[in-house]
Amino acid sequence: MTPHSARPAPKASPRFHLDIPLGLVVGLAILAHLTHMPVWAIPLVIAGLLWRFFHEWRGWPRPPQFLLIALGFMAGLGVFLSYHSLWGRDAGTALLTLAALLKLLETRAPRDQNALLLLGFFLITSLLLFDQGMATTLFSLMLFAGLITAWIGTSNPSLTAIKPRIRASGGLMLAGLPIAIMLFVLFPRPPGALWGAQQPTLQQAKTGLSDSLTAGEFEQLATDDTPAFRVSFQGSVIPPSARYWRVLVMSQEINGTWHAKIPPNFDAITAPDLFPTLNNEVTYTITLEPSERRWMPSLAVPIALPPNTVLSDTASLFSSRPLTDRTRYTVTSATRYRLDPNHLPRADRIENLALPNDDPKLKQLARQWQGLPALEIRDRILSYFHTEGFSYTLRPGKLTGENRMDAFLFQTKKGYCEHYASAFTLLMRAAGVPARIVTGYQGGEEIADYLLVRQADAHAWSEIWVEGQGWIQVDPTTAVAPERIDTGFANAATQDPTLPNSLRGNAGIAGQWAQLNDRLENGWNQYILGYSGSTQIDFLQNFGLKNLNLGAQLVLSLIATLLTWAGVFLIWRKLSQATHPIPPAEKAWQPVERALQRLNVPRQAGETLAAYIERAATAFPAHRTQLMQTHTLFSQWFFAEHFGKKSQALAKIKAKNLARQLHWLYWRKKLTR
């Protein structure tokens, strides 16, 4: 070869590839948080995930380090500007998600994968801060299983096949299941959320009823099949005509919009003058979906309230805080009652007789009934709705401009519940009877042993005040669509093509599947999410464990968990021995090999026992004699056809003593470093 001959180019090091299960799981976890992110972060997240995908698939270059640093700084600044903080559930989760995205883009070595694994576990756990529903929990468990599969592969690079990794991951999760159940049942449960009261996220709009009502406003709720709440009764389910779920009372009308009277101060609420009729009580438990508001649906008029609630002077139930989480509460209501029967304060009378300046035809119509008894005026107005060609429709359209009720009463004559409630209330006032609107829900779909009340069941009705009887409920919708009350919303509106299948009375297989899904969700809410501190105390009392303080409960849960772990370990060991029995000689020899492995003398693949012991004796000459003697005994045990019990016992003792000495050698070396 001449001096000018070309030298062979050095071999390029193989390009690092991200572990596929790890990248897939972290990517899914990041995508699952998109609904919890500020709007500006969504394109950044999608672009980052696509960049990493094409880096793995097409060999795109990794983003330069300065770009990642700049993105990290801008992400932190953006989160702070969006949430005015870097702490708390919402800001912290957004920051964690963006950090995981940047780490995913940066990952270029096994060490980076370990950091990404850790971020992945936190990222999945944070999903449960927003929703603990059955679907979210199962999705999180699936992601956890994927992360464990990735961890098994990254900690053992030689294990590249996916099936053994999945089997090992499934085995680990099954082994941990009894421990998780024990901690769930016994670990003390403090009241409230561990992360404190939360504010709604930027994309989390308030759903359901609002504190104001304009004719035509319920149109958007009419096709909303999302659950509002679920109800289970202590006893038989009440009939559909009695299912009026009271939420808010509205007395003030301004420019065609009714407004509820919301107490500004929780402590300033005064109870109504209530006279319940005996032997007409119903007790029920409501599981209310998050609404970000304080008002809570209740049946008729509550007489036994749940904790941290109060009844307003209009018989509406309020919570002491906004309901940001799914809330479960039990109420006893009086289905027959007299509300403020003896006296209506002057201010309330003036407020509930007030009329707008417009709608002259409405006032002229009501003049013919002035001076009649209140109940007779009620009947005249309902008869007017029934005989003058009025119809019930989900698509009446919004009434605009002045004289809206005149247009409804004398022109369109088509309306939804709020049209009839508004017109009836104003007609009663114009005739001289105090009246107001009540908004809430009416009906509910019977599923197994509970009722499902949807947002589409939102309803408005009226109350009139009668001397000696108090506030009396009147539902004007019954005059034009009695089936809406008697058989439910679905039967009253099945002809509307815009309704989703879940709101139709005969939804077929899709409806049956929806009912099954809701039964599962309701069971999850009751038995898993509903397992509160008080439920836990009741459960422990069934086993005679009464009056346990926090310390005793902690000790009990730790002892039970340790015993469960020991039981799982023993069962696992027995099953392993049954499926893969270890010969007695090999079992007795294993402690020696484990001790040598800790001293950095592992047995090589295909290495004979004699060669292995010779190498160990060379490494530790002070233990050569004992190593050789033990090897001689075990060689006879491994290969001899007859090896007596006394010889076996001697070999076990020799191996145990040798393993103990090697362990002591390991710790001496570790302590003298």
C-alpha angles and dihedrals in degrees: 000000000000122000089249095053114126115257118227112260115249114259114258114240112249115264115256114247123202115240105262098223090046094051092044095050096044090047092052091047091052091049091049088061095054092100089055095051131092112261093247091059096056098078089043091055094047093047092049094050092048091049092054091046093053091043089060096038104036102019097249111175118260115254110269117260095245090056092052091049091049091048091049092052093047092046092054091047091047093051091049092050091047098047102019087231143058093216134073132056100295101039093039093050093048090050092047092050093051091046090053090050092052091046089051089054092046099046109120105142140038090260090060090051091058091054090047090052091055092048089049093058091051091045093054093045091053090060088071091057088071102037133008095184122138095256094050092046093050090047090051091049090051090052091047089053089050092051092050088050089052092047091053090052097045093048091050108036092180089065100081101147111099099212097064089047092052091048091051091047092050091049092052093049092048090050090051095046097084090049091050091050092049092050091046093052101040110024111104115262116213116209117262130012118319090228095052132237113334135213119223116270122249093261096038106104120193110255134204128018121008130204092258135055132204123180106264094024094109089062092091091051093048092079097035107112096178114123117261095184144326126232132203120186132215094232130356123352113258118244120267094252090062097049100104108146106199118213115151138006119216122198104154120080119191122174093336096314124108118215129204123227104240116189108239092204124045092211094049096064114117122206120241126251096261130180110181120198112239123249093023101098128128126191120204142160121231125201102201122199117230111280104164086231136102103230119100127199117243136173117254106314119341117228099172112045132201119244120284093021135105136197115235125220087262091055094253118142118233133187122223091237139025111280101240095156135048104282129205120196139160123224136180113210135188110232091193118043147134113238116200091338100162106045139012111202115241093243091052092047092052092046094049094047096048116122131195120247093244133064098069093172091056090053092047090052092051095050091076089063099046113122095025121118112277095245092050091051088051091053093047092054093046090049089051091055090047099049105033099071101265118159137195117236138161092218107052093135126226119296111229137186127023125327093029095161091049088055091050096045099044107022120024099023087185120114152143125238095282091055092056094042092050094046093045093049093050092046091052091049092048088052090053102260121123108243139168141179126251120200125197138099133304127203128354136212115262110231116173106306100343143056125246112209114193132197087252087066090068109133143177127210138160141250126205127195117234123185110254093008102059124206111000123195117237124178109197091188089075089068092064105020111022090164088067088069102029100047104014142255096295095059092046094053108029092121093064107103093202094066116108116240092253089065095052121094095230106038094152120203092349090056092048090050091049090051092049091049091050092049089055091047091048092050090050091050093049103042104026108027090029092058095108133166092272091049089051092051091051090049093051091047089060086067094047094260102134133166095010114173123216094267094050091048091051092050091047093050093047093048092047091048093050091049090048091049091050091049092049091048093051093046091047091050093049092048091049091050091048094050097035107024114199118217112246093242093052091045091053092047097050096082089059092052092046091051092050090048090056087054089056094256102115122172112257123231110272093008115143120234092245093052091046094052091046090053091048092048089052090051093047108028092172089067097041096108094050092044092052094046092050091047091052092053094047093046088058091046093049097047108021117098092214119037112164126230092247090054090048091051091049091050091051092051092048091049093047093050092046092049090049092052092048090051090052089050090052093053093045090054091047094049095046095053 
